[in-house]
Every structure is written in C-alpha cells, then in structure tokens.
Amino acid sequence: MYLDLIIFILTICVYLPIAGVLLYAWHKFGYKEHAVDIARRIFLGGSAILFFFMLFM
C-alpha cells in the first residue's frame, strides 16, 4: 500500500514540472500552428488518462 503511494507521489512530482515546461514551450513557440495544437490536445488527453489510471489502481 505504501509503495503504491510513494510511486504515485514521485510520479506526480517528476511528471508535472516536465509537462509544464513542455506545454509552456509549445505555447510560446508554436501556439499558432495547427499541428502543435493537435499534439498538445493528444498529450493532455493521454496525461489525463494516465492520471486517472493511476488513481484507480
């Protein structure tokens, strides 16, 4: 039980800052491009799916 919680917290602590930097870079350098918008939506959708999968494990 505690190992699952530790893995969840470590994943959140590592994944969120990296995802934030990626989304910031996409917004700053490619916000007018259609392909960047599609990539951002796919990334956010996949991230949400992974987050909910981790919550309900």
DRENKEMI-38547 format. One record per residue (C-alpha): x, y, z; residue number from 1; residue in one letter; chain. Coordinates in steps of 0.5 Angstrom, whole numbers, m for minus. Layout:
<nodes>
<node><c1>X</c1><c2>Y</c2><c3>Z</c3><k>NUM</k><r>A</r><c>A</c></node>
...
</nodes>
This chain:
<nodes>
<node><c1>0</c1><c2>0</c2><c3>0</c3><k>1</k><r>M</r><c>A</c></node>
<node><c1>5</c1><c2>5</c2><c3>2</c3><k>2</k><r>Y</r><c>A</c></node>
<node><c1>10</c1><c2>3</c2><c3>m4</c3><k>3</k><r>L</r><c>A</c></node>
<node><c1>4</c1><c2>5</c2><c3>m9</c3><k>4</k><r>D</r><c>A</c></node>
<node><c1>3</c1><c2>12</c2><c3>m5</c3><k>5</k><r>L</r><c>A</c></node>
<node><c1>11</c1><c2>13</c2><c3>m6</c3><k>6</k><r>I</r><c>A</c></node>
<node><c1>11</c1><c2>11</c2><c3>m13</c3><k>7</k><r>I</r><c>A</c></node>
<node><c1>5</c1><c2>16</c2><c3>m14</c3><k>8</k><r>F</r><c>A</c></node>
<node><c1>8</c1><c2>22</c2><c3>m11</c3><k>9</k><r>I</r><c>A</c></node>
<node><c1>14</c1><c2>21</c2><c3>m14</c3><k>10</k><r>L</r><c>A</c></node>
<node><c1>11</c1><c2>21</c2><c3>m21</c3><k>11</k><r>T</r><c>A</c></node>
<node><c1>7</c1><c2>27</c2><c3>m20</c3><k>12</k><r>I</r><c>A</c></node>
<node><c1>13</c1><c2>31</c2><c3>m17</c3><k>13</k><r>C</r><c>A</c></node>
<node><c1>17</c1><c2>29</c2><c3>m23</c3><k>14</k><r>V</r><c>A</c></node>
<node><c1>12</c1><c2>29</c2><c3>m29</c3><k>15</k><r>Y</r><c>A</c></node>
<node><c1>8</c1><c2>35</c2><c3>m27</c3><k>16</k><r>L</r><c>A</c></node>
<node><c1>14</c1><c2>40</c2><c3>m28</c3><k>17</k><r>P</r><c>A</c></node>
<node><c1>17</c1><c2>37</c2><c3>m34</c3><k>18</k><r>I</r><c>A</c></node>
<node><c1>10</c1><c2>37</c2><c3>m37</c3><k>19</k><r>A</r><c>A</c></node>
<node><c1>9</c1><c2>44</c2><c3>m35</c3><k>20</k><r>G</r><c>A</c></node>
<node><c1>16</c1><c2>46</c2><c3>m39</c3><k>21</k><r>V</r><c>A</c></node>
<node><c1>13</c1><c2>42</c2><c3>m45</c3><k>22</k><r>L</r><c>A</c></node>
<node><c1>7</c1><c2>46</c2><c3>m45</c3><k>23</k><r>L</r><c>A</c></node>
<node><c1>10</c1><c2>53</c2><c3>m44</c3><k>24</k><r>Y</r><c>A</c></node>
<node><c1>15</c1><c2>51</c2><c3>m50</c3><k>25</k><r>A</r><c>A</c></node>
<node><c1>9</c1><c2>49</c2><c3>m54</c3><k>26</k><r>W</r><c>A</c></node>
<node><c1>5</c1><c2>55</c2><c3>m52</c3><k>27</k><r>H</r><c>A</c></node>
<node><c1>11</c1><c2>60</c2><c3>m53</c3><k>28</k><r>K</r><c>A</c></node>
<node><c1>14</c1><c2>58</c2><c3>m60</c3><k>29</k><r>F</r><c>A</c></node>
<node><c1>8</c1><c2>54</c2><c3>m63</c3><k>30</k><r>G</r><c>A</c></node>
<node><c1>1</c1><c2>57</c2><c3>m61</c3><k>31</k><r>Y</r><c>A</c></node>
<node><c1>m1</c1><c2>59</c2><c3>m68</c3><k>32</k><r>K</r><c>A</c></node>
<node><c1>1</c1><c2>52</c2><c3>m71</c3><k>33</k><r>E</r><c>A</c></node>
<node><c1>m5</c1><c2>47</c2><c3>m72</c3><k>34</k><r>H</r><c>A</c></node>
<node><c1>0</c1><c2>41</c2><c3>m71</c3><k>35</k><r>A</r><c>A</c></node>
<node><c1>2</c1><c2>44</c2><c3>m64</c3><k>36</k><r>V</r><c>A</c></node>
<node><c1>m5</c1><c2>45</c2><c3>m62</c3><k>37</k><r>D</r><c>A</c></node>
<node><c1>m6</c1><c2>37</c2><c3>m64</c3><k>38</k><r>I</r><c>A</c></node>
<node><c1>0</c1><c2>35</c2><c3>m61</c3><k>39</k><r>A</r><c>A</c></node>
<node><c1>m2</c1><c2>39</c2><c3>m54</c3><k>40</k><r>R</r><c>A</c></node>
<node><c1>m9</c1><c2>36</c2><c3>m54</c3><k>41</k><r>R</r><c>A</c></node>
<node><c1>m6</c1><c2>29</c2><c3>m55</c3><k>42</k><r>I</r><c>A</c></node>
<node><c1>m1</c1><c2>30</c2><c3>m50</c3><k>43</k><r>F</r><c>A</c></node>
<node><c1>m6</c1><c2>33</c2><c3>m45</c3><k>44</k><r>L</r><c>A</c></node>
<node><c1>m11</c1><c2>27</c2><c3>m46</c3><k>45</k><r>G</r><c>A</c></node>
<node><c1>m6</c1><c2>22</c2><c3>m45</c3><k>46</k><r>G</r><c>A</c></node>
<node><c1>m4</c1><c2>25</c2><c3>m39</c3><k>47</k><r>S</r><c>A</c></node>
<node><c1>m11</c1><c2>25</c2><c3>m36</c3><k>48</k><r>A</r><c>A</c></node>
<node><c1>m12</c1><c2>18</c2><c3>m38</c3><k>49</k><r>I</r><c>A</c></node>
<node><c1>m5</c1><c2>16</c2><c3>m34</c3><k>50</k><r>L</r><c>A</c></node>
<node><c1>m7</c1><c2>20</c2><c3>m28</c3><k>51</k><r>F</r><c>A</c></node>
<node><c1>m14</c1><c2>17</c2><c3>m27</c3><k>52</k><r>F</r><c>A</c></node>
<node><c1>m11</c1><c2>10</c2><c3>m29</c3><k>53</k><r>F</r><c>A</c></node>
<node><c1>m6</c1><c2>11</c2><c3>m23</c3><k>54</k><r>M</r><c>A</c></node>
<node><c1>m12</c1><c2>14</c2><c3>m18</c3><k>55</k><r>L</r><c>A</c></node>
<node><c1>m16</c1><c2>8</c2><c3>m19</c3><k>56</k><r>F</r><c>A</c></node>
<node><c1>m10</c1><c2>3</c2><c3>m19</c3><k>57</k><r>M</r><c>A</c></node>
</nodes>
